[in-house]
Amino acid sequence: MKAIRTIAALVAAGAVLGGCASSSPDPYYGNNGYRGADTGYRNDGYRNDGYRDSASAGYGTIESIQVTNAEARTSGAGAIVGGLVGALAGNQVGSGGGRTAATVAGGVAGAAIGNNVERNRNAGDGQQAYAVNIRMDNGEYRTIVQDNVYDLRVGNRVRIVDGRVYRY
């Protein structure tokens, strides 16, 4: 009976940790994983196109291009492994209801630590992204963040298609 409770607690902790291990982007960057407010606008007044606006298309002129560092993402593996190790360690503490609580608390703490370890390990990848600030023909300002700019330069006429900037 004790083994079934322990396994049930580990499964429950794993399910909770799966939600904690989500690789949602930094809220400052919006839904595309790069810097910009989640409201769709950055602090400098440029609209930030995330995945939710990916079907939009428009024309404009590049006003600036800024190099940014992409945030390190996690796969969730660190959180899962950390959660399991934490749950196993927590299971060694106490007895009865206290042991179950310690198992769950150890799982949650282990998941948080494991996720941070994975994020820090991936932070050294040095991925760069480019924030392309565009003045649209209708007067609106947008920022598109993409992994490269190819031959884009300030002053180029561009077209935005599916959340990417192309010369026009």
C-alpha positions in Angstrom: 0.0 0.0 0.0 2.9 2.3 0.8 4.5 1.7 -2.5 1.3 2.6 -4.4 1.0 5.9 -2.4 4.6 6.7 -3.2 4.1 6.0 -6.9 0.9 8.0 -7.0 2.6 10.9 -5.3 5.5 10.7 -7.8 3.1 10.6 -10.7 1.1 13.6 -9.3 4.4 15.5 -8.8 5.4 14.7 -12.3 2.1 16.0 -13.7 2.4 19.2 -11.7 6.0 19.6 -12.8 5.1 19.1 -16.4 3.1 22.3 -16.1 6.0 24.0 -14.4 8.4 22.9 -17.2 6.6 24.9 -19.9 9.0 26.7 -22.1 6.9 29.8 -22.4 8.9 32.8 -23.5 9.9 35.8 -21.5 6.9 38.0 -21.1 8.9 41.1 -22.1 9.3 39.5 -25.5 5.8 38.6 -26.3 4.8 35.2 -27.8 7.8 34.9 -30.1 10.4 34.4 -27.4 12.2 37.7 -27.9 12.1 41.1 -26.2 8.8 43.1 -26.6 5.8 43.6 -24.4 3.2 40.8 -24.3 0.5 43.4 -25.0 1.9 43.6 -28.5 3.9 46.8 -28.0 7.4 47.3 -26.8 8.3 50.2 -24.5 9.6 52.2 -27.5 6.2 52.2 -29.2 7.0 49.6 -31.8 4.4 46.8 -32.3 5.9 43.4 -31.6 4.6 40.7 -33.9 4.5 37.4 -32.2 3.0 34.1 -33.4 -0.5 35.4 -32.8 0.0 37.9 -35.6 1.8 35.6 -38.0 -0.8 35.7 -40.7 -0.6 39.4 -41.1 1.2 41.0 -44.1 2.2 44.6 -44.7 4.6 46.9 -46.2 7.0 49.5 -44.6 10.5 50.8 -44.2 13.1 49.6 -41.8 14.0 52.3 -39.2 16.5 50.3 -37.2 17.9 46.8 -36.6 19.1 45.8 -33.2 21.0 42.7 -32.2 19.7 40.9 -29.1 20.5 37.7 -27.4 17.9 35.0 -27.6 16.6 33.7 -24.3 17.8 30.2 -23.3 14.9 27.8 -23.7 14.3 24.6 -21.8 13.0 21.3 -23.0 11.5 20.3 -19.7 13.9 17.4 -19.2 15.7 19.2 -16.4 12.5 19.9 -14.6 11.4 16.3 -14.9 14.7 14.8 -13.7 14.9 17.4 -10.9 11.3 16.7 -9.9 11.9 12.9 -9.7 15.1 13.3 -7.7 13.5 15.8 -5.4 10.4 13.5 -5.0 12.7 10.6 -4.2 14.6 12.7 -1.6 11.4 14.0 -0.1 10.0 10.5 0.2 12.8 9.6 2.6 11.5 12.2 5.1 8.8 11.5 7.7 6.0 9.0 7.6 2.3 8.9 6.6 0.8 12.2 5.5 4.1 14.1 6.2 6.0 11.8 3.9 3.5 12.4 1.1 3.7 16.2 1.6 7.5 16.0 1.7 7.5 13.9 -1.5 5.4 16.5 -3.3 7.4 19.5 -1.9 10.6 17.8 -2.9 9.3 17.1 -6.4 8.3 20.8 -6.9 11.5 22.1 -5.5 13.5 19.6 -7.6 11.7 20.6 -10.7 12.3 24.3 -10.2 16.0 23.6 -9.6 16.3 21.2 -12.5 14.7 23.7 -14.9 17.0 26.5 -13.8 20.0 24.2 -14.2 18.9 23.3 -17.7 18.3 27.0 -18.6 21.7 28.1 -17.3 23.4 25.2 -19.2 21.7 26.4 -22.4 22.5 30.0 -21.8 26.0 29.7 -23.1 24.8 28.9 -26.6 25.2 32.5 -27.6 22.2 32.6 -29.9 21.6 36.0 -31.4 18.4 37.4 -32.7 17.6 40.6 -34.7 14.9 43.1 -33.7 13.9 44.8 -37.0 11.9 48.0 -36.3 9.7 48.9 -39.2 7.5 52.0 -39.9 4.5 50.6 -41.7 2.9 52.5 -44.7 -0.1 53.1 -42.6 2.0 54.9 -39.9 2.0 52.1 -37.4 5.4 50.9 -36.0 6.2 47.2 -35.7 9.1 45.1 -34.4 9.8 41.8 -35.9 12.3 39.6 -34.2 14.0 36.9 -36.4 17.1 34.8 -36.3 18.9 36.6 -39.2 18.5 39.6 -41.4 20.2 38.4 -44.6 20.6 41.5 -46.7 18.2 43.8 -44.8 19.5 47.3 -44.1 18.1 50.5 -42.5 16.0 52.3 -45.1 15.0 49.3 -47.1 11.4 48.9 -48.2 10.2 45.6 -46.8 7.2 43.4 -46.7 6.1 41.4 -43.6 4.8 37.9 -44.4 4.0 35.3 -41.7 6.0 37.2 -39.1 9.2 37.5 -41.2 10.6 40.6 -42.9 11.6 40.4 -46.6 13.0 43.1 -49.0 10.4 44.5 -51.3 
